[in-house]
Amino acid sequence: MGYSFATPCKSKKARDEMMAFLNDYYRSWDQVIKPFKEELFVTGSGNMRVAPQISFDTRLRGPVTEAAYDDGKTRIAFDYGAGFSDAERYWMYNLCYWMAQRVGRRRTFSKKAPGCGAVPYVVYDGFEAWPVLEKSEFGDKVAEDNEWLVEQGFRGMESLVEWEHQAAQENAKKSGEEMPKAFTEWLASRAETARIVDKAIKAELLRLSGLWDARNNSDPEPSEGEIHVKGASSTNLGSM
């Protein structure tokens, strides 16, 4: 079974400009994660550890303007199938958030983003729209734990792992049993994996942001550790 994930662009011109940029500078997941391979498998003490839910081979098809499971117009999309790793999934999500904030179409969301007006968004599988809510702009309008909030266009894999950990703890509490040691160790390793995956994604978004700003002459080049988002102040991603 296959799926598509897309950024609807505000115009054909905007889509074509972004596609031209991606044709020059886009790097697939295997290229993005490559500099972090050793860190993923070796702990600070030098011991080897297992990195769960990680793939070093890209399984995405894209970016494309004609997706397999999304027939929307003026979209930049990615196609993928079952067995897709969480790590590459979050790379795809974040790149689409990043594009949405720069060339994305806007719409209102009465339930997911009440009171926020027209906001950028992405589309899952051709029909489910997700708002992209920049925290510095919309954080005071929605609940603090709103799942659509991003910081400088970023929402990482660590947020998923934190939710998994909380859910496991709640289930253990309800059952009155402690979580198995092996499962606890797996969660800890997965949390470390997520931290490194997010680090890789942030580094790549910083690279793309600097190139995009230089290409469009829209903003000064961000200093190390910062991403510039139109309509939002720069944030140091290293502190997130």
C-alpha positions in Angstrom: 0.0 0.0 0.0 1.3 3.5 -0.9 0.9 7.0 0.4 1.7 10.6 -0.6 2.6 13.6 1.5 2.5 17.0 -0.1 2.9 20.8 0.2 0.2 22.7 -1.8 1.9 25.8 -3.3 0.3 29.2 -3.6 0.8 29.2 -7.4 2.3 27.3 -10.3 5.1 29.9 -10.4 5.9 29.4 -6.7 5.8 25.6 -7.1 8.2 25.8 -10.1 10.6 28.1 -8.3 10.7 25.7 -5.3 11.1 22.7 -7.6 14.0 24.4 -9.4 15.6 25.0 -6.0 15.2 21.4 -5.0 16.6 20.1 -8.3 19.8 22.0 -7.4 20.0 21.4 -3.6 17.7 18.6 -2.4 19.5 15.7 -0.7 17.8 12.3 -0.1 17.6 10.8 3.3 20.6 8.5 2.9 22.7 11.7 2.2 21.2 13.6 5.1 21.8 10.9 7.7 25.2 9.7 6.4 27.3 12.1 8.6 25.5 10.8 11.7 25.8 7.1 11.2 28.6 6.5 13.6 26.9 8.6 16.3 23.7 6.5 15.9 25.5 3.2 16.6 28.2 4.2 19.1 27.4 5.5 22.6 29.4 8.1 24.4 31.3 5.4 26.2 32.3 3.8 22.9 29.9 0.8 23.3 27.8 -0.3 20.3 24.1 0.0 20.6 21.1 -0.8 18.4 19.4 2.1 16.8 15.7 1.0 16.4 13.4 2.2 13.6 16.1 3.6 11.5 16.9 3.1 7.8 19.9 4.5 6.0 18.4 3.8 2.5 15.9 6.3 1.1 12.5 4.9 0.3 10.9 8.1 -0.8 9.9 8.9 -4.4 10.2 12.6 -4.9 10.1 15.5 -4.8 7.5 15.3 -7.6 4.8 17.5 -9.0 2.5 14.5 -9.9 2.1 12.2 -6.9 0.7 8.7 -7.0 -1.9 9.2 -4.3 -2.5 13.0 -4.5 -4.1 14.6 -7.6 -4.1 18.1 -6.2 -2.8 20.9 -8.4 0.4 22.9 -7.9 1.7 20.5 -5.2 5.2 19.3 -4.4 4.9 15.7 -3.1 6.6 12.6 -2.0 5.4 9.0 -2.5 6.2 6.2 -0.1 5.1 2.7 0.9 4.6 0.4 3.9 7.7 -0.2 6.0 8.8 3.4 5.8 11.0 4.2 8.8 10.1 6.9 11.3 13.4 8.7 10.7 12.9 9.3 7.0 9.2 10.0 7.6 10.1 12.9 9.9 12.6 14.2 7.3 9.8 14.2 4.7 7.4 15.9 7.2 9.8 18.6 8.1 10.9 19.4 4.5 7.2 19.8 3.6 6.6 22.1 6.6 9.7 24.1 5.5 8.3 24.4 2.0 4.8 25.3 3.2 6.2 28.3 5.2 8.0 29.6 2.1 5.8 28.9 -0.9 2.7 27.3 0.6 -1.0 28.0 0.0 -3.0 29.1 3.1 -6.4 28.2 4.4 -8.3 28.4 7.7 -8.9 25.4 10.1 -11.8 26.0 12.4 -11.1 22.9 14.5 -7.4 22.3 14.3 -6.3 25.9 14.4 -9.3 28.0 15.7 -8.7 31.7 15.7 -5.5 31.5 13.6 -6.9 32.7 10.3 -5.4 31.4 7.1 -2.2 29.4 7.7 0.2 27.3 5.6 -0.6 23.6 5.5 0.5 20.2 4.2 -1.6 17.3 2.9 -1.5 13.6 3.9 -2.5 11.1 1.3 -4.4 13.6 -0.9 -7.2 14.5 1.5 -6.1 15.1 5.1 -4.9 18.7 5.6 -2.5 19.5 8.5 -2.0 23.1 9.5 1.6 24.3 10.0 1.5 26.6 13.0 4.6 28.6 13.8 4.9 28.7 17.6 6.2 32.3 17.7 3.2 33.4 15.6 0.3 31.2 16.8 1.5 29.8 20.2 -0.7 32.2 22.1 -3.8 31.3 20.0 -3.8 27.5 20.5 -3.1 25.1 23.4 0.5 24.6 24.3 0.3 20.9 23.4 -1.4 21.5 20.0 0.0 18.8 17.7 0.3 21.2 14.7 2.7 23.6 16.4 6.2 23.8 14.9 9.2 25.9 15.9 10.9 27.5 13.0 9.1 25.0 10.8 10.4 22.0 12.9 8.6 19.3 14.8 10.9 16.4 15.4 10.8 12.6 16.0 11.6 13.2 19.7 8.0 14.4 20.2 6.7 11.1 18.9 9.1 9.1 21.2 8.1 11.2 24.2 4.4 10.4 23.5 5.3 6.7 23.2 7.1 6.7 26.5 4.1 8.5 28.2 1.7 6.0 26.7 3.8 3.0 27.9 4.0 4.4 31.4 0.2 5.0 31.6 -0.5 1.4 30.3 2.0 0.0 32.9 0.3 2.0 35.7 -3.2 0.7 34.7 -2.0 -2.9 34.6 -0.1 -2.5 37.9 3.0 -4.1 36.3 6.4 -2.6 35.6 7.5 -2.2 32.1 9.9 -5.1 31.0 13.5 -4.1 31.3 14.2 -4.9 27.6 11.3 -2.6 26.6 12.6 0.1 28.8 16.0 -0.2 27.3 14.5 -0.2 23.8 12.6 3.1 24.6 15.8 4.7 25.9 17.7 3.7 22.7 14.9 4.9 20.5 14.9 8.3 22.4 18.6 8.7 21.7 18.0 7.7 18.0 15.3 10.3 17.7 17.6 13.0 19.2 20.3 12.2 16.6 17.7 12.0 13.7 16.3 15.4 14.7 19.9 16.8 14.8 20.5 15.6 11.3 17.2 17.1 10.0 17.9 20.4 11.7 21.3 20.6 10.1 19.8 20.0 6.7 17.1 22.5 7.1 19.7 25.1 8.2 21.6 24.3 5.0 18.6 24.7 2.8 17.4 27.9 4.5 20.8 29.6 3.9 20.7 28.6 0.3 17.1 29.6 -0.2 17.6 33.0 1.4 20.8 33.6 -0.7 19.0 32.6 -3.9 16.0 34.8 -3.2 17.8 37.7 -1.5 14.8 37.9 0.9 16.6 37.9 4.2 20.2 38.1 5.5 21.9 34.8 5.6 21.2 33.2 9.0 24.0 32.8 11.5 25.0 29.4 12.7 22.2 27.6 14.4 19.4 29.8 13.1 16.7 29.4 10.5 14.8 32.5 9.1 11.1 32.0 8.6 9.1 34.8 6.9 6.9 36.4 9.5 8.8 34.9 12.5 11.9 35.8 14.4 15.0 33.6 14.0 15.4 30.8 16.5 18.5 28.9 17.5 17.6 25.3 16.6 20.4 24.0 18.7 18.5 25.1 21.8 15.2 23.3 20.8 
